[in-house]
Amino acid sequence: MGNETNNSNPITIAHLITELNVGGAERMLEKLLARMDRKRFRSIVISMTDIGPIGENIADLMIPVFGLGMRRGRPNLAGMIRLFRIFRREAVDIIQTWLYHADLLGFVVGRIAGIRQTVWGIRCSDMEFRNYRPLTRLIVKVNAKLSPMVEAIVVNSEAGKIIHRRMGYQIKRMVLISNGFDTAKFFPDESAREWMVNQLDLPNEVFLIGLVARWDPMKDHGNFLRAAAFLAEKDKSVHFLMAGQGVDSGNKKIMSFMNYGNLNGRVHALGFRNDMSRIMAALDIASSSSAYGEGFPNTIGEAMACGVPCVVTDVGDSAKIVGDTGLVVAPKDPEALSRAWKELIDLGDEGRRRLGSAARKRITEHFELSRITCEYEAFYNSLATKTSG
């Protein structure tokens, strides 16, 4: 079944993902497909739910995108039949799944459709499953049992590899490919800061500390805001910027912090934005306040590519990404997070500029998108060669 691996017939890869909203896995998929060699690889994308905003972006790349119409967390027979028909109609060579639910669905339907090359995608580390639906925990246990039967498991972090081995996943199947970053899109931009303070109607001398993350328990926005309250009492010039899906003035939990530690007027919740590269470049310090679960956070790499020094919690591969170009603190410790911010503030403009320059160099040398795309292409080609051989 599928295409023969030769120069005239590209390898057909079906990317199956749980949903195509704005998350790290979805954004990495979009970046990867924009760069992959279409003469060698033909891609289609399938969302278990609907197409979503990332799906629309991928469709703009002239890549077929399908939605199965399942309700989030509730797979159904009709969706499975639609997926089976897509697999057969599109003559799929390799199924690449992204995230737990898609891993299980892609494996089961792929086997029924006669496709043996199924690759799972693990994008997280030590998830606290009590904060999510019971079905997710069950699916992870089932996946661990099935993992010896898949062709490979792509993990994007060392932490994810270690954690999932402990959970029973087959370590011999795991292949580590880190996230990649477009350094032509995310770059130092001196005009971005002036643009942002003007948007917020703030004086030029304010200091901007930012958190870019969707609203999710793992991101621990409460940790960020508590740390902000500690620092706000000591430094009147600091303002705190948050952006991401669900992070806006309509979020009652965020708004409840505004009178905590005199944060009113000093926290700016921007919600979902399409101009994240400018927002990142406008920051004096970027932060990740996550409590658990991170694999390889995109926002850290994007801020570093913009030449912005980072303070991150020691979750997933965050410390590995930052290296010696920023500071790492324990999760769930707002006082430690606040002290680290203060340490970077006290470095002064020149000190932070040196750290930011080293951060961008680190991303360019180790995690540039073209380099990561080549790793994926070599991996997919090795699978297709194995099949044809």
For each residue, the residues with C-beta under 8 A, 3 or more apart:
1: 91 92 113 114 115
2: 12 91 92 93 115
3: 9 10 11 12 42 91 93
4: 9 388
5: 9 11 93 384 385 387 388
6: 9
7:
8:
9: 3 4 5 6
10: 3 38 39 40 41 42
11: 3 5 40 41 42 93 94 380 381 384
12: 2 3 41 42 43 44 90 91 92 93 94
13: 41 42 43 44 92 93 94 95 96 380
14: 43 44 45 46 86 87 90 92 94 95 96 106
15: 29 33 43 44 45 46 96 97 98
16: 46 48 83 95 96 97 98 102 105 106
17: 20 25 26 29 45 46 47 48 97 98 99 102
18: 47 48 49 72 98 99 100 101 102
19: 23 26 47 48 49 50 52 72
20: 17 26 45 47 49 50 51 52 53 54 55 58 65 67
21: 26 52 53 54 245
22: 26 27 53 54 214 244 245 272
23: 19 26 27 214
24: 27 28 123 179 295 296 297 298
25: 17 28 29 98 99 121 123
26: 17 19 20 21 22 23 29 30 52 54 98
27: 22 23 24 30 31 54 298
28: 24 25 31 32 123 156 179 180 298
29: 15 17 25 26 32 33 45 54 58 98
30: 26 27 33 34 54 57 58
31: 27 28 34 35 180 182 369
32: 28 29 35 36 180 372 373 376
33: 15 29 30 36 43 45 58 61 63
34: 30 31 61
35: 31 32 369 370 373
36: 32 33 40 41 43 373 376 377
37: 40 41 377
38: 10 41 42 43
39: 10
40: 10 11 36 37 377 381
41: 10 11 12 13 36 37 38 377 380
42: 3 10 11 12 13 38
43: 12 13 14 15 33 36 38 63
44: 12 13 14 15 63 64 65 66 86 90 92
45: 14 15 17 20 29 33 55 58 63 64 65 66
46: 14 15 16 17 65 66 67 68 83 86
47: 17 18 19 20 50 51 52 55 65 66 67 68
48: 16 17 18 19 68 70 75 79 101 102 105
49: 18 19 20 52 67 68 69 70 71 72
50: 19 20 47 55 67 69
51: 20 47 55 56 59 65 66 67
52: 19 20 21 26 47 49 55 56
53: 20 21 22 56 57
54: 20 21 22 26 27 29 30 57 58
55: 20 45 47 50 51 52 58 59 65 67
56: 51 52 53 59 60 65
57: 30 53 54 60 61
58: 20 29 30 33 45 54 55 61 63 65
59: 51 55 56 62 63 64 65
60: 56 57
61: 33 34 57 58
62: 59
63: 33 43 44 45 58 59
64: 44 45 59 90
65: 20 44 45 46 47 51 55 56 58 59
66: 44 45 46 47 51 82 86
67: 20 46 47 49 50 51 55
68: 46 47 48 49 79 82 83
69: 49 50 78 79 82
70: 48 49 74 75 76 79
71: 49 74 76
72: 18 19 49
73: 101 133 135 136
74: 70 71
75: 48 70 79 80 101 105
76: 70 71 79 80
77: 80 81
78: 69 81 82
79: 48 68 69 70 75 76 82 83
80: 75 76 77 83 84 105 108 109
81: 77 78 84 85
82: 66 68 69 78 79 85 86
83: 16 46 68 79 80 86 87 105 106 109
84: 80 81 87 88 109 112 113
85: 81 82 88 89
86: 14 44 46 66 82 83 89 90
87: 14 83 84 90 92 95 109 110 113 115
88: 84 85 91 113
89: 85 86
90: 12 14 44 64 86 87
91: 1 2 3 12 88
92: 1 2 12 13 14 44 87 95 110 113 115
93: 2 3 5 11 12 13 115 117 384 387
94: 11 12 13 14 115 117 118 119 380 383 384
95: 13 14 16 87 92 106 107 110 115 117 118 119
96: 13 14 15 16 119 121 154 380
97: 15 16 17 102 103 105 106 107 118 119 120 121
98: 15 16 17 18 25 26 29 102 121 123
99: 17 18 25 102 103 121 123
100: 18 103 104 136 139 140 143
101: 18 48 73 75 104 105 136 139
102: 16 17 18 48 97 98 99 105 106 121
103: 97 99 100 106 107 120 121 122 139 143
104: 100 101 107 108 139 142 143 146
105: 16 48 75 80 83 97 101 102 108 109
106: 14 16 83 95 97 102 103 109 110 118 120
107: 95 97 103 104 110 111 118 120 146 149 150
108: 80 104 105 111 112
109: 80 83 84 87 105 106 112 113
110: 87 92 95 106 107 113 115 116 118
111: 107 108 114 115 116 118
112: 84 108 109
113: 1 84 87 88 92 109 110
114: 1 111
115: 1 2 87 92 93 94 95 110 111 118
116: 110 111 151 387
117: 93 94 95 151 383 384 387
118: 94 95 97 106 107 110 111 115 150 151
119: 94 95 96 97 150 151 152 153 154 383
120: 97 103 106 107 143 147 150 152 153 154
121: 25 96 97 98 99 102 103 153 154 156
122: 103 153 154 155 156 160 161 164 169 174 295
123: 24 25 28 98 99 155 156 160 295 296
124: 127 160 293 294 295 316
125: 157 159 160 162 163 292 293 294 295 315 316 317
126: 159 163 292 293 315 316
127: 124 132 218 292 293
128: 131 217 218 291 292 293
129: 132 136 137 140
130:
131: 128 217 218
132: 127 129 136 137
133: 73 136
134: 137 138
135: 73 138 139
136: 73 100 101 129 132 133 139 140
137: 129 132 134 140 141
138: 134 135 141 142
139: 100 101 103 104 135 136 142 143
140: 100 129 136 137 143 144 167
141: 137 138 144 145 168
142: 104 138 139 145 146
143: 100 103 104 120 139 140 146 147 169
144: 140 141 147 164 167 168 169
145: 141 142 168
146: 104 107 142 143 149 150
147: 120 143 144 150 153 168 169 170 173
148: 170 173
149: 107 146
150: 107 118 119 120 146 147 153 173
151: 116 117 118 119 173 383
152: 119 120 173 174 175 379 383
153: 119 120 121 122 147 150 164 169 170 173 174 175
154: 96 119 120 121 122 174 175 176 177 379
155: 122 123 160 161 164 174 175 176 177 295
156: 28 121 122 123 160 176 177 178 179 295 296
157: 125 160 161 176 178 294 295 296 316 317 320
158: 161 162 176 317 320
159: 125 126 162 163 294 295 315 316 317
160: 122 123 124 125 155 156 157 163 164 295 296 316 317
161: 122 155 157 158 164 165 171 174 176
162: 125 158 159 165 166
163: 125 126 159 160 166 167
164: 122 144 153 155 160 161 167 169 174
165: 161 162 168 169 171 174
166: 162 163
167: 140 144 163 164
168: 141 144 145 147 165
169: 122 143 144 147 153 164 165 173 174
170: 147 148 153 173 174
171: 161 165 174
172:
173: 147 148 150 151 152 153 169 170
174: 122 152 153 154 155 161 164 165 169 170 171
175: 152 153 154 155 379
176: 154 155 156 157 158 161
177: 154 155 156 372 375 376 379
178: 156 157 296 317 366 367 372
179: 24 28 156 296 298 301 367 372
180: 28 31 32 367 368 369 370 371 372 373
181: 186 298 301 302 304 305 363 367 368 369
182: 31 185 186 305 369
183: 186 187 305 360 363 364 368 369
184: 187
185: 182 277
186: 181 182 183 277 280 281 302 303 305 306
187: 183 184 277 281 305 306 307 360
188: 281 306 307 356 360
189: 192 277 278 281 282 306
190: 193 194
191: 194 195
192: 189 195 196 278 279 281 282
193: 190 196 197 208 281 282 283 284
194: 190 191 197 198 204
195: 191 192 198 199 278 282
196: 192 193 199 200 208 241 278 279 282
197: 193 194 200 202 203 204 206 208 282
198: 194 195 201
199: 195 196
200: 196 197 239 241 268
201: 198
202: 197 206 239
203: 197 206
204: 194 197
205: 237
206: 197 202 203 237 238 239
207: 235 237 238 239 284 285 345
208: 193 196 197 238 239 240 241 282 283 284 285
209: 228 231 238 239 240 241 283 284 285 286 287 341
210: 240 241 242 243 279 280 282 283 285 286 287 303
211: 219 221 224 240 241 242 243 244 286 287 288 289
212: 242 243 244 276 279 280 286 299 302 303
213: 216 219 221 242 244 247 288 289 290 299
214: 22 23 219 244 245 246 247
215: 219 221 244 245 246 247 251
216: 213 219 246
217: 128 131 220 291
218: 127 128 131 290 291 292 293 294
219: 211 213 214 215 216 244 289 290 291
220: 217 223 224 289 290 291 313 331 332
221: 211 213 215 224 225 242 247 253 254 289
222: 225 226 253 257
223: 220 226 227 289 291 313 331 332 333 334 337
224: 211 220 221 227 228 240 242 287 289 334 337
225: 221 222 228 229 240 254 257 260 263 267
226: 222 223 229 230 257 260 261 334
227: 223 224 230 231 289 334 335 337 338 341
228: 209 224 225 231 232 238 240 261 263 266 267 338
229: 225 226 232 233 257 260 261 262 263 334
230: 226 227 233 234 261 334 335 338
231: 209 227 228 234 235 238 338 341 342
232: 228 229 235 236 238 240 261 262 263 266
233: 229 230 261 262
234: 230 231 342
235: 207 231 232 238 342 345
236: 232
237: 205 206 207
238: 206 207 208 209 228 231 232 235 266 341 345
239: 200 202 206 207 208 209 266 267 268
240: 208 209 210 211 224 225 228 232 263 266 267 268
241: 196 200 208 209 210 211 267 268 270 279 282 283
242: 210 211 212 213 221 224 247 254 267 268 269 270
243: 210 211 212 247 269 270 271 272 273 276 279
244: 22 211 212 213 214 215 219 247 271 272
245: 21 22 214 215 271 272
246: 214 215 216 251 271 272
247: 213 214 215 221 242 243 244 251 254 269 270 271 272
248: 251 254 269 270 271 272
249: 254 255 269 271
250:
251: 215 246 247 248 254 255 269
252: 255 256
253: 221 222 256 257
254: 221 225 242 247 248 249 251 257 258 267 269
255: 249 251 252 258
256: 252 253 259 260
257: 222 225 226 229 253 254 260 263 267
258: 254 255 263 264 267
259: 256 262 263 264
260: 225 226 229 256 257 263
261: 226 228 229 230 232 233
262: 229 232 233 259 266
263: 225 228 229 232 240 257 258 259 260 266 267
264: 258 259 267
265:
266: 228 232 238 239 240 262 263
267: 225 228 239 240 241 242 254 257 258 263 264
268: 200 239 240 241 242
269: 242 243 247 248 249 251 254
270: 241 242 243 247 248 273 279
271: 243 244 245 246 247 248 249
272: 22 243 244 245 246 247 248
273: 243 270 276 279
274:
275: 278 279
276: 212 243 273 279 280 302
277: 185 186 187 189 280 281 302 306
278: 189 192 195 196 275 281 282
279: 192 196 210 212 241 243 270 273 275 276 282 283
280: 186 210 212 276 277 283 286 299 302 303 305 306 308
281: 186 187 188 189 192 193 277 278 306 307 308
282: 189 192 193 195 196 197 208 210 241 278 279
283: 193 208 209 210 241 279 280 286 303 306 308
284: 193 207 208 209 308 345 352
285: 207 208 209 210 308 309 310 311 341 344 345 352
286: 209 210 211 212 280 283 299 300 303 304 308 309 310 311
287: 209 210 211 224 310 311 312 337 341
288: 211 213 294 297 299 300 310 311 312 313 315 318
289: 211 213 219 220 221 223 224 227 313 331 337
290: 213 218 219 220 293 294 297 313 315 316 318 331
291: 128 217 218 219 220 223 313 315 331 332
292: 125 126 127 128 218 315 331
293: 124 125 126 127 128 218 290 315 316
294: 124 125 157 159 218 288 290 297 315 316 317 318
295: 24 122 123 124 125 155 156 157 159 160 316 317
296: 24 123 156 157 160 178 179 301 316 317 321
297: 24 288 290 294 300 301 312 316 318 321
298: 24 27 28 179 181 301 302
299: 212 213 280 286 288 302 303
300: 286 288 297 303 304 310 312 318 321 322
301: 179 181 296 297 298 304 305 321 363 367
302: 181 186 212 276 277 280 298 299 305 306
303: 186 210 212 280 283 286 299 300 306 308 310 359
304: 181 286 300 301 307 308 310 321 322 325 326 356 359 360 362 363
305: 181 182 183 186 187 280 301 302 359 360 363 364
306: 186 187 188 189 277 280 281 283 302 303 356 360
307: 187 188 281 304 353 356 357 359 360
308: 280 281 283 284 285 286 303 304 356 359
309: 285 286 325 326 344 352 355 356 359
310: 285 286 287 288 300 303 304 322 325 326 327 359
311: 285 286 287 288 326 327 328 329 337 340 341 344
312: 287 288 297 300 315 318 319 321 322 326 327 328 329
313: 220 223 288 289 290 291 318 328 329 330 331 332 337
314: 318 319 328 329 330 331
315: 125 126 159 288 290 291 292 293 294 312 318 331
316: 124 125 126 157 159 160 290 293 294 295 296 297
317: 125 157 158 159 160 178 294 295 296 320 321
318: 288 290 294 297 300 312 313 314 315 321 322 328
319: 312 314 322 323 328
320: 157 158 317 323
321: 296 297 300 301 304 312 317 318 367
322: 300 304 310 312 318 319 325 326 327 328 359
323: 319 320 326 362
324: 358
325: 304 309 310 322 355 356 358 359 362
326: 304 309 310 311 312 322 323 344 355 359
327: 310 311 312 322 340 343 344
328: 311 312 313 314 318 319 322
329: 311 312 313 314 333 336 337 339 340
330: 313 314 333 336
331: 220 223 289 290 291 292 313 314 315
332: 220 223 291 313
333: 223 329 330 336 337
334: 223 224 226 227 229 230 337 338
335: 227 230 338 339
336: 329 330 333 339 340
337: 223 224 227 287 289 311 313 329 333 334 340 341
338: 227 228 230 231 334 335 341 342
339: 329 335 336 342 343
340: 311 327 329 336 337 343 344
341: 209 227 231 238 285 287 311 337 338 344 345
342: 231 234 235 338 339 345 346
343: 327 339 340 346 347
344: 285 309 311 326 327 340 341 347 351 352 355
345: 207 235 238 284 285 341 342
346: 342 343
347: 343 344 350 351 352 355
348: 351 352
349: 352 353
350: 347 353 354
351: 344 347 348 354 355
352: 284 285 309 344 347 348 349 355 356
353: 307 349 350 356 357
354: 350 351 357 358
355: 309 325 326 344 347 351 352 358 359
356: 188 304 306 307 308 309 325 352 353 359 360
357: 307 353 354 360 361
358: 324 325 354 355 361 362
359: 303 304 305 307 308 309 310 322 325 326 355 356 362 363
360: 183 187 188 304 305 306 307 356 357 363 364
361: 357 358 364 365
362: 304 323 325 358 359 365 366 367
363: 181 183 301 304 305 359 360 366 367 368
364: 183 305 360 361 368
365: 361 362 368
366: 178 362 363 371
367: 178 179 180 181 301 321 362 363 371 372
368: 180 181 183 363 364 365 371 372
369: 31 35 180 181 182 183 372 373
370: 35 180 373 374
371: 180 366 367 368 374 375
372: 32 177 178 179 180 367 368 369 375 376
373: 32 35 36 180 369 370 376 377
374: 370 371 377 378
375: 177 371 372 378 379
376: 32 36 177 372 373 379 380
377: 36 37 40 41 373 374 380 381
378: 374 375 381 382
379: 152 154 175 177 375 376 382 383
380: 11 13 41 94 96 376 377 383 384
381: 11 40 377 378 384 385
382: 378 379 385 386
383: 94 117 119 151 152 379 380 386 387
384: 5 11 93 94 117 380 381 387 388
385: 5 381 382 388 389
386: 382 383 389
387: 5 93 116 117 383 384
388: 4 5 384 385
389: 385 386
